[in-house]
Amino acid sequence: MAVSNTESVSTTNAGLTILFSWNQDRYEFQFQSDAGILAATIDDQIETPVFADLLQQEELTFLSGLSDDRHWSMSVEPIDRGYALDIACRAKSAVNLIGTVFKGETEPFEVEGVNVQDAEAPTINRSNRIEVVAATTNDKPPLTVHYRFEITLKD
């Protein structure tokens, strides 16, 4: 089901809720649990996804969007202990750092990069900040950058 840009959408799995909410010109998303909130955010150093369309099909959520000469897509699916996020960016110009940055209460959450095409998205966990950065590529544009990570609650 396509979702209107004025609607907020949430789904809960394994005690972890992901909330998508419309803010000005894009969807923002955050993870919530009884132990805290971890929100995806825009960053000055890492180019982060922009999503303007959201579609839900059963337990799957799909998002897509455009920014400059970038086309973004993301799928979100429930897994045993949380969610798997699969993100791709089709870029017509050179790419430096592309990834997802979360800010908030990092302690209750486990974020782990998953191997995609023989490259794992490194996960950097700092105080109140988690970065998942796509593996760098030497490919010349146009190119597709792809990364995947899982988010769960710590035991």
C-alpha positions as CSV (number, residue, x, y, z in Angstrom):
1,M,0.0,0.0,0.0
2,A,1.4,3.4,-1.0
3,V,1.4,5.8,2.0
4,S,0.5,9.5,1.8
5,N,3.4,11.9,2.7
6,T,1.4,13.2,5.6
7,E,1.1,9.8,7.3
8,S,3.4,8.3,9.9
9,V,4.0,4.6,9.6
10,S,5.4,2.2,12.2
11,T,5.9,-1.5,12.6
12,T,7.1,-3.5,15.6
13,N,9.2,-6.7,15.6
14,A,11.1,-8.4,18.5
15,G,10.4,-5.5,20.9
16,L,11.9,-2.9,18.4
17,T,9.7,-0.4,16.6
18,I,10.7,1.5,13.4
19,L,8.8,4.7,12.9
20,F,8.7,6.6,9.5
21,S,7.5,10.2,9.7
22,W,7.2,12.9,7.1
23,N,9.3,16.0,7.7
24,Q,9.1,18.9,5.2
25,D,10.3,17.1,2.0
26,R,11.3,13.6,3.1
27,Y,10.7,10.6,5.4
28,E,12.7,10.4,8.5
29,F,13.0,7.2,10.5
30,Q,13.9,6.1,14.0
31,F,14.1,3.0,16.0
32,Q,12.3,2.9,19.4
33,S,12.3,0.5,22.3
34,D,11.5,0.6,26.0
35,A,15.2,1.3,26.5
36,G,15.6,4.3,24.1
37,I,15.4,6.0,20.7
38,L,17.9,5.9,17.9
39,A,17.1,8.3,15.0
40,A,18.6,8.4,11.5
41,T,19.9,11.9,10.8
42,I,21.5,14.1,8.2
43,D,25.3,14.5,8.5
44,D,27.9,17.0,7.2
45,Q,30.6,14.4,6.5
46,I,28.6,11.4,5.2
47,E,26.1,11.6,2.4
48,T,22.9,10.1,3.8
49,P,19.8,8.8,2.0
50,V,16.8,10.9,1.1
51,F,13.4,9.2,0.8
52,A,10.2,10.8,-0.5
53,D,8.1,7.7,-1.3
54,L,7.1,4.9,1.0
55,L,5.3,1.6,0.1
56,Q,4.3,-1.2,2.4
57,Q,3.7,-4.8,1.2
58,E,2.8,-7.1,4.1
59,E,5.7,-7.0,6.5
60,L,8.1,-5.3,4.1
61,T,8.6,-1.5,3.7
62,F,10.2,0.1,0.7
63,L,11.4,3.7,0.3
64,S,12.8,5.7,-2.6
65,G,13.9,9.2,-3.3
66,L,16.1,11.6,-5.2
67,S,18.7,14.1,-4.2
68,D,20.9,16.0,-6.7
69,D,22.0,13.3,-9.1
70,R,21.4,10.5,-6.7
71,H,18.6,8.0,-6.7
72,W,18.0,6.2,-3.4
73,S,16.1,3.0,-2.5
74,M,15.8,1.1,0.8
75,S,14.0,-2.0,1.9
76,V,13.3,-2.8,5.5
77,E,12.4,-6.3,6.5
78,P,11.8,-8.0,9.9
79,I,14.4,-10.6,11.0
80,D,14.5,-12.8,14.1
81,R,15.7,-10.2,16.5
82,G,15.0,-6.9,14.8
83,Y,15.3,-5.5,11.2
84,A,17.5,-5.7,8.1
85,L,17.9,-2.6,6.0
86,D,19.2,-2.8,2.5
87,I,20.1,0.5,0.9
88,A,21.3,1.4,-2.6
89,C,22.3,4.7,-4.2
90,R,22.6,5.2,-8.0
91,A,25.0,8.1,-8.5
92,K,25.8,9.9,-11.7
93,S,28.8,11.7,-10.2
94,A,31.7,10.8,-8.0
95,V,30.9,9.4,-4.5
96,N,32.9,10.1,-1.4
97,L,31.2,8.7,1.8
98,I,27.7,7.3,1.6
99,G,26.0,5.8,4.6
100,T,23.4,6.1,7.4
101,V,24.1,8.0,10.6
102,F,22.1,7.4,13.8
103,K,22.0,9.6,16.9
104,G,20.4,9.0,20.2
105,E,20.7,6.4,22.9
106,T,23.1,3.9,21.3
107,E,23.5,1.6,24.3
108,P,20.4,-0.6,23.9
109,F,20.9,-1.1,20.1
110,E,23.2,-3.4,18.2
111,V,23.9,-2.3,14.6
112,E,26.0,-4.6,12.4
113,G,27.0,-4.2,8.7
114,V,26.3,-7.2,6.5
115,N,28.5,-8.5,3.7
116,V,27.3,-7.2,0.3
117,Q,29.2,-8.2,-2.9
118,D,32.3,-9.2,-0.9
119,A,32.3,-5.9,1.1
120,E,31.0,-5.3,4.5
121,A,29.5,-1.9,5.6
122,P,31.8,-0.9,8.5
123,T,29.9,0.1,11.6
124,I,31.4,2.8,13.8
125,N,29.9,3.2,17.3
126,R,30.7,6.4,19.2
127,S,29.0,8.0,22.2
128,N,25.4,8.7,21.1
129,R,26.3,8.1,17.4
130,I,26.4,5.1,15.1
131,E,27.7,5.3,11.5
132,V,27.1,2.6,8.9
133,V,29.2,3.6,5.9
134,A,29.1,1.8,2.5
135,A,32.3,0.2,1.4
136,T,34.3,2.5,-0.9
137,T,34.5,1.8,-4.6
138,N,36.9,2.9,-7.3
139,D,34.2,2.5,-10.0
140,K,33.7,5.5,-12.2
141,P,30.2,7.1,-12.4
142,P,27.6,6.3,-13.1
143,L,27.7,3.7,-10.3
144,T,25.6,2.0,-7.7
145,V,26.7,2.0,-4.1
146,H,25.0,-0.7,-2.0
147,Y,25.1,-1.5,1.7
148,R,23.1,-3.5,4.2
149,F,22.9,-3.7,8.0
150,E,20.9,-5.2,10.7
151,I,19.6,-3.5,13.9
152,T,18.6,-5.4,17.0
153,L,18.3,-4.9,20.7
154,K,21.3,-6.0,22.8
155,D,20.7,-9.0,25.0
